[in-house]
Protein backbone atom coordinates (compact mmCIF):
# COMPACT_ATOMS: atom_id res chain seq x y z
CA UNK A 1 0.00 0.00 0.00
CA UNK A 2 2.82 2.41 0.88
CA UNK A 3 4.58 1.51 -2.35
CA UNK A 4 1.43 2.29 -4.35
CA UNK A 5 1.09 5.68 -2.65
CA UNK A 6 4.72 6.51 -3.42
CA UNK A 7 4.19 5.59 -7.07
CA UNK A 8 1.05 7.75 -7.30
CA UNK A 9 2.80 10.70 -5.64
CA UNK A 10 5.85 10.36 -7.91
CA UNK A 11 3.73 10.19 -11.05
CA UNK A 12 1.69 13.21 -9.92
CA UNK A 13 4.82 15.25 -9.27
CA UNK A 14 6.18 14.30 -12.69
CA UNK A 15 3.05 15.41 -14.53
CA UNK A 16 2.77 18.69 -12.61
CA UNK A 17 6.43 19.65 -13.09
CA UNK A 18 7.06 18.32 -16.60
CA UNK A 19 7.18 20.91 -19.36
CA UNK A 20 4.12 20.92 -21.61
CA UNK A 21 3.90 21.97 -25.22
CA UNK A 22 3.33 25.71 -25.31
CA UNK A 23 0.50 27.18 -27.35
CA UNK A 24 1.93 28.65 -30.57
CA UNK A 25 -0.46 31.27 -31.94
CA UNK A 26 -0.39 33.28 -35.18
CA UNK A 27 -0.61 36.98 -34.27
CA UNK A 28 -0.12 38.65 -37.64
CA UNK A 29 0.25 37.73 -41.33
CA UNK A 30 1.32 40.02 -44.17
CA UNK A 31 1.48 38.81 -47.75
CA UNK A 32 2.17 35.14 -48.43
CA UNK A 33 3.02 33.02 -45.37
CA UNK A 34 2.42 29.30 -44.88
CA UNK A 35 2.99 26.39 -42.52
CA UNK A 36 3.66 22.77 -43.36
CA UNK A 37 1.02 20.19 -42.53
CA UNK A 38 2.14 16.71 -43.55
CA UNK A 39 3.44 17.01 -47.11
CA UNK A 40 1.48 20.17 -47.91
CA UNK A 41 2.02 23.87 -47.29
CA UNK A 42 -1.09 25.61 -45.97
CA UNK A 43 -1.68 29.38 -45.65
CA UNK A 44 -1.28 30.90 -42.19
CA UNK A 45 -4.28 32.58 -40.63
CA UNK A 46 -4.41 35.09 -37.78
CA UNK A 47 -5.52 33.45 -34.54
CA UNK A 48 -4.54 29.98 -35.72
CA UNK A 49 -2.94 27.52 -33.25
CA UNK A 50 0.12 25.69 -34.55
CA UNK A 51 1.55 22.32 -33.42
CA UNK A 52 4.92 21.68 -31.77
CA UNK A 53 7.71 21.42 -34.36
CA UNK A 54 5.77 23.37 -37.00
CA UNK A 55 7.60 24.67 -40.08
CA UNK A 56 6.73 28.18 -41.26
CA UNK A 57 7.79 29.93 -44.47
CA UNK A 58 7.32 33.46 -45.84
CA UNK A 59 7.52 34.73 -49.42
CA UNK A 60 8.62 37.99 -51.01
CA UNK A 61 7.40 41.14 -49.22
CA UNK A 62 5.75 38.90 -46.64
CA UNK A 63 6.03 38.39 -42.90
CA UNK A 64 4.35 36.67 -39.98
CA UNK A 65 4.40 37.02 -36.20
CA UNK A 66 3.95 34.11 -33.78
CA UNK A 67 3.27 34.12 -30.05
CA UNK A 68 5.29 31.25 -28.60
CA UNK A 69 4.02 30.80 -25.04
CA UNK A 70 2.06 32.35 -22.19
CA UNK A 71 5.02 34.61 -21.32
CA UNK A 72 4.43 36.59 -24.52
CA UNK A 73 7.65 35.47 -26.15
CA UNK A 74 7.23 36.10 -29.86
CA UNK A 75 9.03 35.89 -33.17
CA UNK A 76 8.59 38.14 -36.21
CA UNK A 77 9.42 36.18 -39.36
CA UNK A 78 10.91 38.35 -42.11
CA UNK A 79 10.48 37.88 -45.91
CA UNK A 80 12.04 34.82 -47.63
CA UNK A 81 12.47 33.01 -44.32
CA UNK A 82 11.92 29.41 -43.26
CA UNK A 83 11.93 28.27 -39.62
CA UNK A 84 10.90 25.36 -37.44
CA UNK A 85 9.58 26.07 -33.94
CA UNK A 86 9.73 24.03 -30.74
CA UNK A 87 8.28 25.57 -27.60
CA UNK A 88 7.58 24.10 -24.15
CA UNK A 89 6.68 25.65 -20.83
CA UNK A 90 5.75 24.86 -17.26
CA UNK A 91 4.90 26.96 -14.22
CA UNK A 92 8.59 27.54 -13.54
CA UNK A 93 10.30 27.73 -16.95
CA UNK A 94 10.02 28.14 -20.72
CA UNK A 95 12.14 26.40 -23.33
CA UNK A 96 12.03 27.56 -26.95
CA UNK A 97 14.17 26.40 -29.85
CA UNK A 98 13.86 27.90 -33.34
CA UNK A 99 15.63 26.31 -36.28
CA UNK A 100 16.46 28.99 -38.87
CA UNK A 101 17.07 27.45 -42.29
CA UNK A 102 17.26 30.76 -44.17
CA UNK A 103 16.23 34.39 -43.88
CA UNK A 104 15.86 36.49 -40.73
CA UNK A 105 13.76 36.67 -37.58
CA UNK A 106 13.23 39.22 -34.83
CA UNK A 107 12.72 37.48 -31.49
CA UNK A 108 11.23 39.27 -28.47
CA UNK A 109 11.94 37.49 -25.20
CA UNK A 110 10.69 39.55 -22.23
CA UNK A 111 11.70 38.25 -18.83
CA UNK A 112 9.07 38.00 -16.13
CA UNK A 113 9.54 37.28 -12.43
CA UNK A 114 11.39 34.10 -11.53
CA UNK A 115 10.49 32.19 -14.69
CA UNK A 116 13.58 30.44 -16.03
CA UNK A 117 13.92 31.23 -19.71
CA UNK A 118 15.80 29.27 -22.36
CA UNK A 119 15.53 30.67 -25.88
CA UNK A 120 17.78 29.46 -28.70
CA UNK A 121 17.91 30.14 -32.42
CA UNK A 122 19.99 27.69 -34.47
CA UNK A 123 21.18 28.04 -38.05
CA UNK A 124 23.20 25.41 -39.95
CA UNK A 125 26.44 26.96 -38.64
CA UNK A 126 25.74 28.83 -35.37
CA UNK A 127 23.39 29.16 -32.38
CA UNK A 128 22.23 32.19 -30.40
CA UNK A 129 21.15 31.92 -26.77
CA UNK A 130 19.23 34.70 -25.04
CA UNK A 131 17.61 35.30 -21.66
CA UNK A 132 15.37 38.33 -21.41
CA UNK A 133 16.27 40.31 -24.50
CA UNK A 134 15.31 41.11 -28.10
CA UNK A 135 17.54 40.15 -30.99
CA UNK A 136 17.66 39.69 -34.75
CA UNK A 137 19.15 36.50 -36.18
CA UNK A 138 19.75 36.06 -39.91
CA UNK A 139 21.24 33.33 -42.06
CA UNK A 140 22.18 33.06 -45.71
CA UNK A 141 24.26 30.60 -47.70
CA UNK A 142 26.76 33.23 -48.85
CA UNK A 143 27.27 35.48 -45.79
CA UNK A 144 26.65 32.98 -42.97
CA UNK A 145 24.88 33.73 -39.69
CA UNK A 146 24.51 37.12 -38.04
CA UNK A 147 23.20 37.93 -34.55
CA UNK A 148 22.28 41.49 -33.63
CA UNK A 149 21.05 42.06 -30.04
CA UNK A 150 18.60 44.92 -29.41
CA UNK A 151 18.95 44.86 -25.62
CA UNK A 152 21.05 43.12 -22.95
CA UNK A 153 23.45 40.36 -23.99
CA UNK A 154 23.24 37.51 -26.49
CA UNK A 155 25.57 34.54 -26.76
CA UNK A 156 26.62 33.37 -30.22
CA UNK A 157 28.33 30.00 -30.67
CA UNK A 158 29.44 28.16 -33.79
CA UNK A 159 29.56 24.42 -34.47
CA UNK A 160 33.11 24.22 -33.11
CA UNK A 161 32.10 25.62 -29.72
CA UNK A 162 33.71 29.04 -30.32
CA UNK A 163 31.50 31.69 -28.72
CA UNK A 164 31.19 35.45 -28.31
CA UNK A 165 28.92 37.50 -26.06
CA UNK A 166 27.54 40.54 -27.88
CA UNK A 167 25.48 43.53 -26.78
CA UNK A 168 24.74 47.08 -27.86
CA UNK A 169 26.18 47.83 -31.32
CA UNK A 170 28.28 44.68 -31.31
CA UNK A 171 27.34 41.88 -33.69
CA UNK A 172 28.07 38.20 -33.94
CA UNK A 173 28.92 37.10 -37.48
CA UNK A 174 29.90 33.55 -38.35
CA UNK A 175 30.93 33.09 -41.96
CA UNK A 176 30.43 29.81 -43.84
CA UNK A 177 33.36 27.37 -43.74
CA UNK A 178 35.16 29.41 -41.06
CA UNK A 179 36.41 28.04 -37.75
CA UNK A 180 35.96 31.23 -35.74
CA UNK A 181 33.41 34.09 -35.78
CA UNK A 182 34.37 37.58 -36.96
CA UNK A 183 35.37 40.32 -34.53
CA UNK A 184 32.33 41.59 -32.60
CA UNK A 185 32.89 45.12 -34.00
CA UNK A 186 33.48 43.92 -37.57
CA UNK A 187 30.56 46.00 -38.83
CA UNK A 188 31.85 49.18 -37.19
CA UNK A 189 35.62 49.00 -37.53
CA UNK A 190 35.65 50.28 -41.13
CA UNK A 191 33.23 53.12 -40.34
CA UNK A 192 35.11 54.68 -37.40
CA UNK A 193 36.43 57.76 -39.17
CA UNK A 194 36.03 61.42 -38.30
CA UNK A 195 37.01 64.39 -40.51
CA UNK A 196 38.24 67.45 -38.62
CA UNK A 197 39.04 70.68 -40.48
CA UNK A 198 41.20 73.65 -39.48
CA UNK A 199 40.08 75.59 -36.41
CA UNK A 200 37.68 72.79 -35.50
CA UNK A 201 35.19 73.47 -38.30
CA UNK A 202 32.90 70.73 -39.50
CA UNK A 203 32.58 70.03 -43.26
CA UNK A 204 29.17 71.79 -43.24
CA UNK A 205 30.62 74.91 -41.58
CA UNK A 206 33.53 74.97 -44.00
CA UNK A 207 31.21 74.68 -46.99
CA UNK A 208 29.16 77.55 -45.63
CA UNK A 209 32.26 79.73 -45.37
CA UNK A 210 33.52 78.82 -48.85
CA UNK A 211 30.25 79.66 -50.58
CA UNK A 212 29.25 82.82 -48.71
CA UNK A 213 30.35 86.48 -48.84
CA UNK A 214 32.41 88.13 -46.12
CA UNK A 215 31.86 91.68 -44.84
CA UNK A 216 33.64 93.15 -47.86
CA UNK A 217 31.38 91.29 -50.24
CA UNK A 218 34.20 89.28 -51.81
CA UNK A 219 33.59 85.69 -52.85
CA UNK A 220 35.26 83.03 -50.77
CA UNK A 221 34.37 84.42 -47.37
CA UNK A 222 36.81 84.23 -44.48
CA UNK A 223 38.90 81.27 -45.63
CA UNK A 224 41.97 83.48 -45.59
CA UNK A 225 41.75 83.56 -41.80
CA UNK A 226 42.60 79.87 -41.68
CA UNK A 227 46.00 80.42 -43.20
CA UNK A 228 47.62 77.19 -44.25
CA UNK A 229 45.25 75.20 -42.06
CA UNK A 230 42.17 76.17 -44.05
CA UNK A 231 41.87 72.90 -45.96
CA UNK A 232 43.83 70.69 -43.61
CA UNK A 233 42.07 67.55 -42.42
CA UNK A 234 42.74 64.82 -39.93
CA UNK A 235 41.47 61.27 -40.25
CA UNK A 236 40.97 59.42 -36.98
CA UNK A 237 40.58 55.67 -37.17
CA UNK A 238 40.18 52.88 -34.66
CA UNK A 239 42.34 49.83 -35.21
CA UNK A 240 42.04 46.41 -33.60
C-alpha positions in Angstrom: 0.0 0.0 0.0 2.8 2.4 0.9 4.6 1.5 -2.3 1.4 2.3 -4.3 1.1 5.7 -2.6 4.7 6.5 -3.4 4.2 5.6 -7.1 1.0 7.7 -7.3 2.8 10.7 -5.6 5.8 10.4 -7.9 3.7 10.2 -11.1 1.7 13.2 -9.9 4.8 15.2 -9.3 6.2 14.3 -12.7 3.1 15.4 -14.5 2.8 18.7 -12.6 6.4 19.6 -13.1 7.1 18.3 -16.6 7.2 20.9 -19.4 4.1 20.9 -21.6 3.9 22.0 -25.2 3.3 25.7 -25.3 0.5 27.2 -27.4 1.9 28.7 -30.6 -0.5 31.3 -31.9 -0.4 33.3 -35.2 -0.6 37.0 -34.3 -0.1 38.6 -37.6 0.2 37.7 -41.3 1.3 40.0 -44.2 1.5 38.8 -47.7 2.2 35.1 -48.4 3.0 33.0 -45.4 2.4 29.3 -44.9 3.0 26.4 -42.5 3.7 22.8 -43.4 1.0 20.2 -42.5 2.1 16.7 -43.6 3.4 17.0 -47.1 1.5 20.2 -47.9 2.0 23.9 -47.3 -1.1 25.6 -46.0 -1.7 29.4 -45.6 -1.3 30.9 -42.2 -4.3 32.6 -40.6 -4.4 35.1 -37.8 -5.5 33.4 -34.5 -4.5 30.0 -35.7 -2.9 27.5 -33.3 0.1 25.7 -34.6 1.5 22.3 -33.4 4.9 21.7 -31.8 7.7 21.4 -34.4 5.8 23.4 -37.0 7.6 24.7 -40.1 6.7 28.2 -41.3 7.8 29.9 -44.5 7.3 33.5 -45.8 7.5 34.7 -49.4 8.6 38.0 -51.0 7.4 41.1 -49.2 5.7 38.9 -46.6 6.0 38.4 -42.9 4.4 36.7 -40.0 4.4 37.0 -36.2 3.9 34.1 -33.8 3.3 34.1 -30.1 5.3 31.3 -28.6 4.0 30.8 -25.0 2.1 32.4 -22.2 5.0 34.6 -21.3 4.4 36.6 -24.5 7.6 35.5 -26.1 7.2 36.1 -29.9 9.0 35.9 -33.2 8.6 38.1 -36.2 9.4 36.2 -39.4 10.9 38.4 -42.1 10.5 37.9 -45.9 12.0 34.8 -47.6 12.5 33.0 -44.3 11.9 29.4 -43.3 11.9 28.3 -39.6 10.9 25.4 -37.4 9.6 26.1 -33.9 9.7 24.0 -30.7 8.3 25.6 -27.6 7.6 24.1 -24.2 6.7 25.7 -20.8 5.8 24.9 -17.3 4.9 27.0 -14.2 8.6 27.5 -13.5 10.3 27.7 -16.9 10.0 28.1 -20.7 12.1 26.4 -23.3 12.0 27.6 -26.9 14.2 26.4 -29.8 13.9 27.9 -33.3 15.6 26.3 -36.3 16.5 29.0 -38.9 17.1 27.5 -42.3 17.3 30.8 -44.2 16.2 34.4 -43.9 15.9 36.5 -40.7 13.8 36.7 -37.6 13.2 39.2 -34.8 12.7 37.5 -31.5 11.2 39.3 -28.5 11.9 37.5 -25.2 10.7 39.6 -22.2 11.7 38.2 -18.8 9.1 38.0 -16.1 9.5 37.3 -12.4 11.4 34.1 -11.5 10.5 32.2 -14.7 13.6 30.4 -16.0 13.9 31.2 -19.7 15.8 29.3 -22.4 15.5 30.7 -25.9 17.8 29.5 -28.7 17.9 30.1 -32.4 20.0 27.7 -34.5 21.2 28.0 -38.0 23.2 25.4 -39.9 26.4 27.0 -38.6 25.7 28.8 -35.4 23.4 29.2 -32.4 22.2 32.2 -30.4 21.1 31.9 -26.8 19.2 34.7 -25.0 17.6 35.3 -21.7 15.4 38.3 -21.4 16.3 40.3 -24.5 15.3 41.1 -28.1 17.5 40.2 -31.0 17.7 39.7 -34.7 19.2 36.5 -36.2 19.8 36.1 -39.9 21.2 33.3 -42.1 22.2 33.1 -45.7 24.3 30.6 -47.7 26.8 33.2 -48.9 27.3 35.5 -45.8 26.6 33.0 -43.0 24.9 33.7 -39.7 24.5 37.1 -38.0 23.2 37.9 -34.6 22.3 41.5 -33.6 21.1 42.1 -30.0 18.6 44.9 -29.4 18.9 44.9 -25.6 21.1 43.1 -23.0 23.5 40.4 -24.0 23.2 37.5 -26.5 25.6 34.5 -26.8 26.6 33.4 -30.2 28.3 30.0 -30.7 29.4 28.2 -33.8 29.6 24.4 -34.5 33.1 24.2 -33.1 32.1 25.6 -29.7 33.7 29.0 -30.3 31.5 31.7 -28.7 31.2 35.5 -28.3 28.9 37.5 -26.1 27.5 40.5 -27.9 25.5 43.5 -26.8 24.7 47.1 -27.9 26.2 47.8 -31.3 28.3 44.7 -31.3 27.3 41.9 -33.7 28.1 38.2 -33.9 28.9 37.1 -37.5 29.9 33.5 -38.4 30.9 33.1 -42.0 30.4 29.8 -43.8 33.4 27.4 -43.7 35.2 29.4 -41.1 36.4 28.0 -37.8 36.0 31.2 -35.7 33.4 34.1 -35.8 34.4 37.6 -37.0 35.4 40.3 -34.5 32.3 41.6 -32.6 32.9 45.1 -34.0 33.5 43.9 -37.6 30.6 46.0 -38.8 31.8 49.2 -37.2 35.6 49.0 -37.5 35.6 50.3 -41.1 33.2 53.1 -40.3 35.1 54.7 -37.4 36.4 57.8 -39.2 36.0 61.4 -38.3 37.0 64.4 -40.5 38.2 67.5 -38.6 39.0 70.7 -40.5 41.2 73.7 -39.5 40.1 75.6 -36.4 37.7 72.8 -35.5 35.2 73.5 -38.3 32.9 70.7 -39.5 32.6 70.0 -43.3 29.2 71.8 -43.2 30.6 74.9 -41.6 33.5 75.0 -44.0 31.2 74.7 -47.0 29.2 77.6 -45.6 32.3 79.7 -45.4 33.5 78.8 -48.9 30.3 79.7 -50.6 29.3 82.8 -48.7 30.4 86.5 -48.8 32.4 88.1 -46.1 31.9 91.7 -44.8 33.6 93.1 -47.9 31.4 91.3 -50.2 34.2 89.3 -51.8 33.6 85.7 -52.8 35.3 83.0 -50.8 34.4 84.4 -47.4 36.8 84.2 -44.5 38.9 81.3 -45.6 42.0 83.5 -45.6 41.7 83.6 -41.8 42.6 79.9 -41.7 46.0 80.4 -43.2 47.6 77.2 -44.3 45.2 75.2 -42.1 42.2 76.2 -44.0 41.9 72.9 -46.0 43.8 70.7 -43.6 42.1 67.5 -42.4 42.7 64.8 -39.9 41.5 61.3 -40.3 41.0 59.4 -37.0 40.6 55.7 -37.2 40.2 52.9 -34.7 42.3 49.8 -35.2 42.0 46.4 -33.6 
